[in-house]
Amino acid sequence: MARLKSIEDLKNLRLLLKDETFKKDKERIRVCTGTACMASGAKKVVEALEKKAADDGVDVDIVKTGCQGLCQKGPLMKVEPTGYFYQRVKTDDAARIVTNTLEAGYPVRHLLYRDSILDEPYEMADELPFYKKQYRIALKHNGVVDPNNIEHYIAVGGYSALEKALGSMTPEEILDEVDRANLRGRGGAGFPAGKKWRHTVNSPGDIKLVVANGDEGDPGAFMDRAIMEGDPHSLIEGMLLCARAINAQYGFIYVRHEYPLAVKNLRTAISQAEELGLLGDNILGTDFSFHLDIREGAGAFVCGESTALVASIEGERGFPRPRPPRLSEPGGGLWGYPTNLNNIETYACVPPIVEKGADWFRSIGTENSPGTKVFALTGKVKNTGLVEVPMGTTLREIIFEIGGGIIGNKKFKAVQTGGPSGGCIPERYLDSPVDFDSLMELGSMMGSGGMVVVDEDTCMVDMARYFLSFTQSESCGKCPPCRIGTSQMLEILERIVSGKGVEGDIERLEELGRLIQAGSLCGLGQSAPNPVLSTIKYFREEYEEHVYNKYCRAKVCNGLGLYRIEHTECFLCGLCKQACAFGAVRELKDRFFIDQAYCTKCKACYSACPVDAVKIEKASGETSKDLK
């Protein structure tokens, strides 16, 4: 494709591609080829569809899109112009899709989404509860365009915000629009992007840099990865607009090495944008020049912190640095140059703001948290995947309407937001709005958008131990409060979940947590105690049961509780005796019983019993069923 030499060339190309690329009556299948669907066999499904269509002489356009959101049900696809939405597609289904849907116009019934096996299926994606309540800004092109085809992005309106910015706006006007929109950083802290940009542009120096933070290390989070994989040009356009606003000449995208598909698609997108004249010198014939490159990280969680990320790009070990100076100030950014750093989702929100205006953006969400937020909905919820909703949507709407409720219709217990440094929110706050300020009031945080749902079978003490073990192992070790404090907290938690907790342990955890928050160098260390402190705040009774009653009501922790066999429920299969390696299960003439002198509380008998006749009780005799 020829290099675009002017803004008018871009306008004409868009008009041409709009008519030719996605014709309304054209038969088309948009297949999700995001990481989750690819792991479920999407590549082989595409190959089977292409072969069957070629064999039957069917002219169909197969678009390999980014993540379509409903990851648990992949591989996913949308068939046009009929609009049918298919899930869990296998290679054997390709023949029916071509024959029944493309040639005859009928849906393949077993591929349609159902809430349950007895319910009527949903034929169209927009009918699904999962998609119905979503409002997509950052993810609006995911599931629509081929991320490796810049023509697709331009055809659906891509780079029109850059066209507007270069053709009819000054850098100050771009900055004012983003500032007025009150776009708060989607990476965790929620600092207004416009104010950060303004601070950078006002810093002395002729060289300014733009950096995108794609180091998404939260367990279970994949929002930024989905944008980099499925819509890389929206990120590039957002960075171009930022560079224009702050007069930056160079930019870097920092991506962890474990995201090979994101790195591949980003490299392709950058190459295509350079070839077309949308990156490089004198973009679209103007005096604006911007060069963009990728830097891969080694996967250290701490490199998600801004100063550690800068150190990593510079080739040093990813250690946080004291502030001031801030990144936006001389001496604080990359190689000492004033640098603006935002995460991927923040940049992806910028083109719609510039194109449609700040008032449009502020009309979505809440007054203090306008716009939308992308969440990675995971855990004990029926429909896991990527969810983008307006700020202010309640936890109940996200978990029970979009997510479909708890697996097995079990009782909801808590939701952990904000990644491993976030907090756990109990059932009584399910109707709380999800925005930056509301989550902070509950002792949690927005974070980058991780949302882990847990049910009644989850031990909150063990969950806090899991998240703290992650942050402790990922601590860079530079400052003693984080390095030593998290290690001491983890030691206490390990003791509690193994049945060796002592009086005062809970209070020691609270004290250590507050000290770590006050003394750690960076935001990751300061937020590391959050899972422990929030679970103590809302689920203190579970900690007390572990310490004082040596009991885990979720029956998760080994070494806790009193084990016995309920004879009225036991049908004498003997599996408990076979499972016990310590000879604690004894057999009499007509029953089995557990000899407490030999029982190590390893849970082998409990796990082996097919009729739940093995009971775990408190020392007082109260059973786990009574507690529930």
C-alpha positions as CSV (number, residue, x, y, z in Angstrom):
1,M,0.0,0.0,0.0
2,A,1.3,3.4,-1.0
3,R,2.5,5.8,1.7
4,L,-0.1,8.5,2.7
5,K,1.3,11.9,2.1
6,S,-1.5,14.0,3.5
7,I,-4.6,14.0,5.7
8,E,-6.7,14.1,2.6
9,D,-5.1,10.8,1.4
10,L,-6.1,9.2,4.7
11,K,-9.7,10.4,4.3
12,N,-9.9,9.1,0.8
13,L,-8.4,5.7,1.8
14,R,-11.0,5.4,4.6
15,L,-13.9,6.1,2.2
16,L,-12.5,3.5,-0.3
17,L,-12.0,0.8,2.4
18,K,-15.3,1.5,4.1
19,D,-17.1,0.5,0.9
20,E,-14.9,-2.5,0.0
21,T,-13.7,-4.1,3.2
22,F,-16.9,-4.9,5.2
23,K,-19.8,-5.0,2.7
24,K,-23.1,-5.5,4.6
25,D,-24.5,-8.4,2.5
26,K,-21.2,-10.3,2.2
27,E,-21.0,-13.7,3.9
28,R,-18.4,-13.4,6.7
29,I,-17.3,-15.3,9.7
30,R,-15.5,-13.4,12.5
31,V,-13.5,-16.1,14.4
32,C,-12.0,-15.2,17.7
33,T,-8.2,-15.9,17.6
34,G,-7.3,-14.5,21.0
35,T,-5.0,-16.5,23.3
36,A,-7.9,-18.3,25.0
37,C,-9.7,-19.4,21.9
38,M,-6.4,-20.3,20.2
39,A,-5.7,-22.6,23.1
40,S,-9.1,-24.2,22.6
41,G,-8.3,-24.9,18.9
42,A,-9.4,-21.8,17.0
43,K,-6.6,-22.2,14.5
44,K,-7.7,-25.6,13.4
45,V,-11.3,-24.4,13.2
46,V,-10.3,-21.6,10.8
47,E,-8.4,-24.1,8.7
48,A,-11.4,-26.5,8.6
49,L,-13.8,-23.7,7.6
50,E,-11.5,-22.4,4.9
51,K,-11.1,-26.0,3.4
52,K,-14.8,-26.7,3.5
53,A,-15.8,-23.4,2.0
54,A,-13.2,-23.9,-0.8
55,D,-14.4,-27.5,-1.5
56,D,-18.1,-26.3,-1.7
57,G,-17.2,-23.2,-3.7
58,V,-18.6,-20.8,-1.1
59,D,-17.3,-17.3,-1.2
60,V,-16.9,-16.4,2.5
61,D,-14.6,-13.8,4.2
62,I,-13.1,-15.3,7.3
63,V,-11.8,-12.6,9.7
64,K,-9.5,-13.7,12.4
65,T,-10.3,-11.3,15.2
66,G,-9.0,-10.5,18.7
67,C,-10.7,-11.6,21.9
68,Q,-14.5,-11.5,21.7
69,G,-14.8,-11.7,25.5
70,L,-16.6,-14.9,26.4
71,C,-13.4,-16.8,26.9
72,Q,-14.8,-19.8,28.8
73,K,-17.0,-20.7,25.8
74,G,-14.3,-20.5,23.1
75,P,-13.6,-20.9,20.3
76,L,-16.2,-18.2,19.5
77,M,-17.5,-16.9,16.1
78,K,-20.1,-14.6,14.6
79,V,-21.6,-15.4,11.2
80,E,-22.7,-12.6,9.0
81,P,-25.1,-11.4,7.6
82,T,-27.4,-13.8,9.6
83,G,-25.8,-12.6,12.9
84,Y,-25.6,-16.1,14.5
85,F,-23.2,-16.4,17.4
86,Y,-21.6,-19.7,17.9
87,Q,-19.6,-21.0,20.9
88,R,-17.4,-24.0,21.7
89,V,-16.9,-24.7,18.0
90,K,-14.9,-27.8,17.0
91,T,-13.3,-28.7,13.7
92,D,-16.0,-31.2,13.1
93,D,-18.6,-28.4,13.1
94,A,-17.1,-26.6,10.1
95,A,-19.0,-28.7,7.6
96,R,-22.4,-27.9,9.2
97,I,-21.5,-24.2,9.5
98,V,-20.8,-23.9,5.8
99,T,-23.7,-26.2,4.7
100,N,-26.4,-25.2,7.2
101,T,-25.6,-21.5,7.8
102,L,-23.7,-20.1,4.8
103,E,-25.5,-22.1,2.1
104,A,-29.0,-22.6,3.7
105,G,-29.2,-19.7,6.2
106,Y,-30.1,-21.9,9.2
107,P,-28.3,-21.9,12.6
108,V,-26.4,-24.9,13.8
109,R,-28.5,-25.4,16.9
110,H,-26.0,-27.1,19.2
111,L,-23.5,-24.3,18.8
112,L,-25.8,-21.6,20.0
113,Y,-25.4,-20.3,23.6
114,R,-27.8,-21.6,26.3
115,D,-28.0,-20.6,29.9
116,S,-28.7,-24.3,30.6
117,I,-29.3,-27.4,28.6
118,L,-33.1,-27.0,29.0
119,D,-33.3,-23.3,28.0
120,E,-34.0,-21.9,24.6
121,P,-30.8,-20.8,22.9
122,Y,-29.7,-17.3,22.0
123,E,-29.1,-16.9,18.3
124,M,-27.5,-13.4,18.3
125,A,-24.6,-12.2,20.4
126,D,-26.5,-9.0,21.4
127,E,-29.2,-11.1,23.0
128,L,-26.8,-12.8,25.4
129,P,-26.8,-11.4,29.0
130,F,-23.0,-11.5,28.9
131,Y,-22.9,-8.9,26.1
132,K,-26.2,-7.1,26.7
133,K,-25.1,-4.9,29.6
134,Q,-21.6,-4.2,28.2
135,Y,-20.6,-0.9,26.7
136,R,-17.4,-1.1,24.7
137,I,-15.0,1.8,24.2
138,A,-11.5,0.3,24.8
139,L,-12.6,-3.0,23.3
140,K,-14.9,-1.7,20.6
141,H,-12.8,-3.2,17.7
142,N,-12.0,-6.5,19.4
143,G,-14.1,-9.1,17.7
144,V,-14.5,-6.9,14.6
145,V,-11.2,-6.4,12.9
146,D,-8.2,-8.5,12.0
147,P,-5.4,-7.1,14.2
148,N,-2.9,-7.9,11.5
149,N,-4.7,-5.8,8.9
150,I,-4.4,-2.1,9.2
151,E,-7.0,-1.7,6.4
152,H,-9.6,-3.2,8.7
153,Y,-8.8,-0.7,11.4
154,I,-9.0,2.2,9.0
155,A,-12.3,0.9,7.5
156,V,-14.1,1.0,10.8
157,G,-13.0,4.6,11.6
158,G,-9.4,4.0,12.9
159,Y,-7.0,6.9,12.8
160,S,-9.9,9.3,12.3
161,A,-9.0,10.9,15.7
162,L,-5.4,11.4,14.5
163,E,-6.8,12.9,11.3
164,K,-8.9,15.3,13.4
165,A,-6.0,16.1,15.8
166,L,-3.6,16.9,12.9
167,G,-6.1,18.7,10.7
168,S,-8.1,20.9,13.0
169,M,-6.7,20.8,16.6
170,T,-3.7,22.3,18.3
171,P,-1.7,20.2,20.7
172,E,-3.1,22.3,23.5
173,E,-6.7,21.6,22.4
174,I,-6.0,17.8,22.4
175,L,-4.6,18.1,25.9
176,D,-7.6,20.2,27.0
177,E,-10.1,17.6,25.6
178,V,-8.4,14.7,27.4
179,D,-8.1,16.8,30.6
180,R,-11.8,17.8,30.5
181,A,-12.9,14.2,29.9
182,N,-11.3,13.3,33.3
183,L,-9.9,10.1,31.9
184,R,-8.4,8.4,34.9
185,G,-5.6,6.0,34.4
186,R,-6.9,2.4,34.0
187,G,-3.6,0.9,35.3
188,G,-4.7,1.1,39.0
189,A,-4.1,4.4,40.7
190,G,-6.7,6.2,38.8
191,F,-4.7,9.4,38.4
192,P,-6.2,11.8,35.7
193,A,-4.4,11.2,32.4
194,G,-4.8,14.9,31.3
195,K,-3.1,16.2,34.4
196,K,-0.2,13.8,33.9
197,W,0.1,14.8,30.3
198,R,0.0,18.5,31.3
199,H,2.7,18.0,33.9
200,T,5.0,16.3,31.2
201,V,4.5,19.0,28.6
202,N,5.2,21.8,31.1
203,S,8.5,20.1,32.1
204,P,11.6,21.8,30.7
205,G,13.5,20.2,27.8
206,D,13.0,19.7,24.1
207,I,12.8,15.9,24.2
208,K,9.7,14.2,25.6
209,L,8.9,10.5,25.6
210,V,5.7,8.4,25.6
211,V,5.6,5.0,27.2
212,A,2.8,2.4,27.3
213,N,2.8,0.0,30.3
214,G,1.8,-3.4,29.0
215,D,3.4,-5.3,31.9
216,E,0.2,-6.9,33.1
217,G,1.3,-9.2,35.9
218,D,-1.8,-9.7,37.9
219,P,-2.9,-13.4,38.2
220,G,-6.0,-13.9,36.1
221,A,-5.9,-10.4,34.4
222,F,-5.6,-10.1,30.6
223,M,-7.3,-6.8,29.7
224,D,-4.2,-5.0,28.3
225,R,-3.1,-8.2,26.6
226,A,-6.4,-8.5,24.8
227,I,-6.0,-5.0,23.4
228,M,-2.4,-5.5,22.3
229,E,-3.4,-8.8,20.6
230,G,-6.7,-7.9,19.2
231,D,-6.6,-4.1,18.5
232,P,-3.0,-2.9,18.5
233,H,-3.7,0.1,16.3
234,S,-6.0,1.7,18.9
235,L,-3.0,1.7,21.3
236,I,-0.8,3.2,18.6
237,E,-3.3,5.9,17.8
238,G,-3.7,6.7,21.4
239,M,0.0,7.1,21.8
240,L,0.2,9.2,18.7
241,L,-2.4,11.6,20.1
242,C,-0.5,11.8,23.4
243,A,2.7,12.4,21.6
244,R,1.1,15.2,19.6
245,A,-0.4,16.8,22.7
246,I,2.9,16.8,24.7
247,N,5.3,17.3,21.8
248,A,7.0,13.9,22.2
249,Q,9.1,12.4,19.4
250,Y,9.7,8.9,20.7
251,G,7.7,6.2,22.3
252,F,8.0,2.7,23.8
253,I,5.5,-0.1,24.4
254,Y,6.7,-2.3,27.4
255,V,5.4,-5.8,27.0
256,R,6.2,-8.9,29.1
257,H,8.0,-11.6,27.1
258,E,5.3,-14.1,28.1
259,Y,2.8,-12.4,25.7
260,P,4.3,-13.7,22.3
261,L,1.0,-13.1,20.4
262,A,0.8,-9.5,21.7
263,V,4.5,-8.9,20.7
264,K,3.9,-10.4,17.3
265,N,0.8,-8.4,16.5
266,L,2.3,-5.1,17.8
267,R,5.4,-5.5,15.7
268,T,3.1,-6.1,12.6
269,A,1.0,-3.1,13.4
270,I,4.0,-0.8,13.9
271,S,5.5,-2.0,10.6
272,Q,2.2,-1.4,8.8
273,A,1.7,2.1,10.3
274,E,5.3,3.0,9.3
275,E,4.8,1.8,5.8
276,L,1.6,3.8,5.5
277,G,3.1,6.9,6.9
278,L,1.2,7.0,10.2
279,L,4.5,6.5,12.2
280,G,7.9,8.0,11.5
281,D,8.9,11.4,10.2
282,N,6.4,14.1,8.9
283,I,3.3,12.0,9.5
284,L,0.6,12.7,6.9
285,G,2.7,15.5,5.5
286,T,2.7,17.5,8.7
287,D,5.6,18.6,10.9
288,F,4.7,16.0,13.5
289,S,7.1,13.0,13.8
290,F,6.9,10.1,16.1
291,H,8.9,6.9,16.3
292,L,7.6,3.8,18.2
293,D,9.4,0.7,19.4
294,I,8.8,-2.3,21.6
295,R,10.7,-3.4,24.7
296,E,10.1,-6.8,26.2
297,G,10.3,-7.4,29.9
298,A,11.3,-10.6,31.7
299,G,7.9,-10.9,33.5
300,A,8.7,-9.4,36.9
301,F,5.6,-8.2,38.6
302,V,7.4,-5.2,40.1
303,C,8.1,-3.9,36.6
304,G,4.4,-2.9,36.4
305,E,5.5,-0.1,38.8
306,S,6.4,3.0,36.8
307,T,10.0,3.6,38.0
308,A,10.9,-0.1,37.9
309,L,9.5,-0.3,34.4
310,V,11.7,2.7,33.4
311,A,14.8,1.0,34.9
312,S,13.9,-2.2,33.0
313,I,13.6,-0.4,29.6
314,E,17.0,1.2,30.3
315,G,18.6,-2.2,30.7
316,E,18.9,-2.2,34.4
317,R,17.3,-4.5,37.0
318,G,13.7,-3.6,37.7
319,F,14.1,-1.8,41.0
320,P,11.7,1.0,42.0
321,R,13.3,4.4,42.4
322,P,12.5,7.1,45.0
323,R,10.2,10.0,43.9
324,P,10.7,12.9,43.3
325,P,11.7,13.4,40.6
326,R,8.6,12.1,38.9
327,L,8.7,10.4,35.5
328,S,7.3,13.6,34.0
329,E,10.2,15.7,35.3
330,P,13.8,16.0,34.1
331,G,15.9,13.3,35.6
332,G,12.9,11.1,36.5
333,G,11.9,9.6,33.2
334,L,13.6,7.3,30.6
335,W,17.3,8.2,30.4
336,G,16.4,11.4,32.3
337,Y,14.0,12.8,29.8
338,P,10.4,13.9,30.9
339,T,8.3,10.8,30.2
340,N,4.5,10.2,30.1
341,L,3.5,6.7,31.2
342,N,0.0,5.3,30.9
343,N,-1.2,1.7,30.7
344,I,-2.6,0.2,27.5
345,E,-6.3,0.6,28.2
346,T,-5.9,4.3,29.0
347,Y,-4.3,5.0,25.6
348,A,-7.1,2.9,23.9
349,C,-9.7,5.3,25.4
350,V,-8.0,8.4,24.0
351,P,-9.0,8.2,20.2
352,P,-12.8,8.1,21.0
353,I,-12.4,11.0,23.4
354,V,-10.6,13.1,20.8
355,E,-13.1,12.1,18.0
356,K,-16.3,12.4,20.0
357,G,-15.4,14.9,22.6
358,A,-15.0,15.1,26.4
359,D,-18.8,15.7,27.0
360,W,-19.6,12.4,25.3
361,F,-17.1,10.5,27.4
362,R,-18.3,12.2,30.6
363,S,-21.9,11.2,29.8
364,I,-20.8,7.6,30.5
365,G,-20.1,6.3,33.9
366,T,-20.1,8.4,37.0
367,E,-19.1,12.0,37.7
368,N,-15.8,11.2,39.3
369,S,-15.1,8.1,37.3
370,P,-16.4,8.7,33.7
371,G,-16.2,6.2,30.9
372,T,-15.9,2.4,31.1
373,K,-13.6,-0.1,32.6
374,V,-12.5,-3.5,31.3
375,F,-12.5,-6.3,33.8
376,A,-11.1,-9.9,33.6
377,L,-14.0,-11.7,35.3
378,T,-12.6,-15.0,36.7
379,G,-13.1,-17.5,39.5
380,K,-16.3,-19.4,40.5
381,V,-18.5,-17.6,38.0
382,K,-20.4,-19.3,35.1
383,N,-19.3,-16.9,32.3
384,T,-15.6,-15.9,32.7
385,G,-13.9,-13.6,30.3
386,L,-13.4,-9.9,29.3
387,V,-16.1,-7.5,30.4
388,E,-16.3,-3.8,29.7
389,V,-19.0,-1.9,31.5
390,P,-19.7,1.8,32.4
391,M,-18.2,3.0,35.6
392,G,-20.8,2.8,38.4
393,T,-22.2,-0.6,37.3
394,T,-22.7,-2.7,40.5
395,L,-20.8,-5.8,41.5
396,R,-24.1,-7.7,41.5
397,E,-24.8,-6.7,37.8
398,I,-21.3,-7.8,36.7
399,I,-21.2,-11.1,38.6
400,F,-24.9,-12.3,38.4
401,E,-26.2,-10.7,35.2
402,I,-23.2,-10.5,33.0
403,G,-21.3,-13.4,34.6
404,G,-24.4,-15.6,35.0
405,G,-24.0,-16.2,38.7
406,I,-22.0,-18.7,40.7
407,I,-21.0,-22.1,39.3
408,G,-23.3,-24.9,40.6
409,N,-25.6,-22.2,42.1
410,K,-23.6,-22.1,45.2
411,K,-23.6,-19.2,47.6
412,F,-21.5,-16.2,46.7
413,K,-18.9,-15.4,49.3
414,A,-16.6,-12.6,48.1
415,V,-15.1,-10.9,45.1
416,Q,-11.5,-9.8,45.0
417,T,-10.8,-6.8,42.9
418,G,-7.5,-5.1,42.0
419,G,-5.3,-8.1,41.4
420,P,-3.0,-9.6,44.1
421,S,-2.7,-6.2,45.8
422,G,-6.5,-5.6,45.9
423,G,-9.0,-6.4,48.6
424,C,-11.8,-8.9,49.1
425,I,-15.4,-7.5,49.2
426,P,-18.1,-9.5,51.0
427,E,-21.7,-10.2,49.9
428,R,-23.3,-7.3,51.8
429,Y,-21.6,-4.9,49.4
430,L,-22.7,-6.5,46.2
431,D,-24.8,-3.5,45.3
432,S,-21.9,-1.1,45.5
433,P,-21.0,0.7,42.3
434,V,-17.7,-0.2,40.7
435,D,-15.6,2.9,40.4
436,F,-12.3,4.2,41.7
437,D,-13.6,5.9,44.8
438,S,-16.2,3.3,45.8
439,L,-13.8,0.5,45.8
440,M,-11.2,2.5,47.8
441,E,-13.9,3.1,50.4
442,L,-14.4,-0.6,50.7
443,G,-10.7,-1.3,51.3
444,S,-10.1,-2.6,47.8
445,M,-9.0,-0.9,44.6
446,M,-9.7,-0.9,40.9
447,G,-6.2,-2.0,40.0
448,S,-5.8,-3.0,36.4
449,G,-9.2,-4.7,36.4
450,G,-8.8,-8.2,37.8
451,M,-12.0,-9.5,39.4
452,V,-11.9,-12.9,41.1
453,V,-15.2,-14.3,42.4
454,V,-15.2,-17.0,45.1
455,D,-18.0,-19.1,46.6
456,E,-18.8,-20.7,49.9
457,D,-16.2,-23.4,49.4
458,T,-13.4,-20.9,49.5
459,C,-11.4,-20.3,52.7
460,M,-10.7,-16.6,53.0
461,V,-7.6,-17.1,55.1
462,D,-6.1,-19.5,52.5
463,M,-7.1,-17.0,49.8
464,A,-5.3,-14.2,51.6
465,R,-2.3,-16.5,52.0
466,Y,-2.2,-17.3,48.3
467,F,-2.2,-13.6,47.2
468,L,0.3,-12.6,49.8
469,S,2.6,-15.5,48.7
470,F,2.5,-14.1,45.2
471,T,3.4,-10.5,46.2
472,Q,6.0,-11.8,48.6
473,S,7.7,-13.9,45.9
474,E,7.5,-11.0,43.4
475,S,8.9,-8.4,45.8
476,C,12.1,-6.9,44.3
477,G,13.7,-6.9,47.8
478,K,14.9,-3.3,47.6
479,C,13.2,-2.0,50.7
480,P,13.0,-3.8,54.1
481,P,9.4,-3.1,54.9
482,C,8.2,-5.0,51.8
483,R,11.0,-7.6,51.7
484,I,10.9,-8.6,55.4
485,G,7.4,-7.5,56.3
486,T,5.6,-9.6,53.6
487,S,7.8,-12.6,54.5
488,Q,6.8,-12.3,58.2
489,M,3.1,-11.9,57.3
490,L,3.3,-15.0,55.1
491,E,5.0,-17.0,57.8
492,I,2.1,-16.2,60.2
493,L,-0.5,-17.1,57.6
494,E,1.2,-20.4,56.8
495,R,1.2,-21.2,60.5
496,I,-2.5,-20.3,60.8
497,V,-3.7,-22.4,57.8
498,S,-1.7,-25.4,59.0
499,G,-3.4,-25.4,62.4
500,K,-0.5,-23.9,64.4
501,G,-1.9,-20.4,64.8
502,V,-1.5,-18.8,68.3
503,E,-3.3,-16.0,70.2
504,G,-2.1,-12.6,68.9
505,D,-1.4,-13.8,65.3
506,I,-4.4,-11.8,63.9
507,E,-3.3,-8.6,65.7
508,R,0.3,-9.1,64.5
509,L,-0.9,-9.4,60.9
510,E,-2.8,-6.1,61.2
511,E,0.2,-4.3,62.7
512,L,2.6,-5.6,60.1
513,G,0.2,-4.7,57.3
514,R,0.0,-1.1,58.5
515,L,3.7,-0.9,58.8
516,I,4.3,-2.2,55.3
517,Q,1.8,0.2,53.9
518,A,3.5,3.1,55.6
519,G,7.1,2.2,55.0
520,S,7.3,0.6,51.5
521,L,9.1,2.4,48.7
522,C,6.6,1.8,45.9
523,G,2.9,1.3,45.4
524,L,3.2,-2.5,45.0
525,G,4.8,-2.8,48.4
526,Q,2.3,-0.4,49.9
527,S,-0.7,-2.4,48.6
528,A,0.7,-5.9,49.3
529,P,-1.0,-6.3,52.7
530,N,-4.5,-5.4,51.2
531,P,-5.8,-8.9,50.7
532,V,-4.9,-9.8,54.3
533,L,-6.2,-6.7,55.9
534,S,-9.5,-6.7,53.9
535,T,-10.2,-10.4,54.7
536,I,-9.5,-9.7,58.4
537,K,-11.8,-6.8,58.3
538,Y,-14.7,-8.6,56.6
539,F,-14.0,-12.3,57.6
540,R,-12.4,-12.0,61.0
541,E,-14.5,-14.9,62.3
542,E,-12.7,-17.3,59.9
543,Y,-9.3,-16.2,61.1
544,E,-10.5,-16.7,64.7
545,E,-11.8,-20.2,63.9
546,H,-8.5,-21.2,62.4
547,V,-6.5,-19.8,65.4
548,Y,-8.7,-20.7,68.4
549,N,-10.9,-23.6,67.2
550,K,-8.4,-25.1,64.8
551,Y,-11.1,-25.3,62.3
552,C,-11.6,-24.3,58.6
553,R,-15.3,-23.9,57.7
554,A,-14.6,-24.3,54.0
555,K,-12.7,-27.5,54.8
556,V,-9.8,-26.4,52.6
557,C,-6.9,-26.2,55.1
558,N,-5.1,-29.4,56.1
559,G,-4.3,-30.0,59.8
560,L,-7.5,-28.4,61.1
561,G,-10.7,-29.8,62.6
562,L,-11.8,-33.0,64.4
563,Y,-12.4,-35.9,62.0
564,R,-15.2,-38.4,62.6
565,I,-17.4,-40.8,60.6
566,E,-21.2,-40.4,60.7
567,H,-22.3,-44.0,61.0
568,T,-25.9,-43.3,59.8
569,E,-24.5,-42.1,56.5
570,C,-21.7,-44.5,56.0
571,F,-22.4,-47.5,53.8
572,L,-19.2,-49.4,54.7
573,C,-17.3,-49.1,51.3
574,G,-14.0,-49.0,53.1
575,L,-12.5,-46.3,50.8
576,C,-11.6,-44.1,53.8
577,K,-9.5,-46.9,55.4
578,Q,-7.7,-47.5,52.1
579,A,-6.9,-43.8,51.7
580,C,-5.5,-43.4,55.2
581,A,-1.8,-43.8,55.2
582,F,-1.5,-43.6,59.0
583,G,-3.8,-46.4,60.1
584,A,-6.2,-43.9,61.8
585,V,-9.3,-45.4,60.2
586,R,-10.2,-48.5,62.2
587,E,-12.8,-51.1,61.3
588,L,-15.2,-52.8,63.8
589,K,-17.8,-55.4,63.0
590,D,-20.4,-53.0,61.6
591,R,-18.7,-49.7,61.3
592,F,-15.6,-47.6,60.7
593,F,-14.2,-45.0,63.1
594,I,-11.3,-42.6,63.3
595,D,-8.7,-43.1,66.0
596,Q,-7.8,-39.5,67.0
597,A,-4.5,-40.6,68.4
598,Y,-3.3,-41.6,64.9
599,C,-5.2,-39.0,62.8
600,T,-2.9,-36.4,61.2
601,K,-5.9,-34.4,59.7
602,C,-4.5,-34.9,56.2
603,K,-8.0,-35.0,54.7
604,A,-7.4,-38.2,52.7
605,C,-10.4,-40.0,54.2
606,Y,-12.6,-36.9,53.8
607,S,-11.7,-36.7,50.1
608,A,-12.1,-40.4,49.5
609,C,-15.6,-40.8,51.0
610,P,-18.2,-40.9,48.1
611,V,-21.2,-40.1,50.4
612,D,-19.7,-37.4,52.6
613,A,-19.9,-39.5,55.7
614,V,-16.6,-38.2,57.0
615,K,-17.3,-35.0,58.9
616,I,-14.9,-32.2,60.0
617,E,-16.0,-30.6,63.2
618,K,-14.9,-27.9,65.6
619,A,-13.5,-29.1,68.9
620,S,-16.9,-28.0,70.4
621,G,-18.7,-30.5,68.1
622,E,-20.2,-27.9,65.8
623,T,-20.0,-29.2,62.2
624,S,-19.3,-27.3,59.0
625,K,-23.0,-27.9,58.0
626,D,-24.1,-26.0,61.1
627,L,-21.9,-23.1,60.2
628,K,-23.4,-22.8,56.7
